[in-house]
Amino acid sequence: SGRMLSQQQGYNSLQVITSSDDGFRQKGDEVLIDALLLAQCDYLLKSASAVAEFALWVRPHLAANHLDLQVMDRFSSQKLPSWLLAQFGRARVAREFCLGCERGCKLETYRGAPRYCARCPE
């Protein structure tokens, strides 16, 4: 509560998996440390990532304390934290998330075209 853990500032390449800039062994060590640190969270915003999935396996408590951001149903199938519902309500949280996805789609490009764009159902 009230603390943030961080292990590194980022990578030297946008192609983290295939680039050998930092050495494959070093990257493996770093991703394991990242996953173990992530598993220490009280609540997890999970993306389509094997690292985040691993954190759920390492700390089963997170199975009931995470939001899977790749499920695009406006959070109707997921339990939102009570503090978030009390402050904003489910409809506002869903609306803001979907607007954020739209903004992200406009920014994310791959060879000039959107590579991945999540769409929220109406």
Summary of the structure (lengths in Angstrom):
residues: 122
radius of gyration: 16.7
end to end distance: 35.3
largest distance: 46.8
contacts: 251
relative contact order: 0.09
helix: 44%
strand: 7%
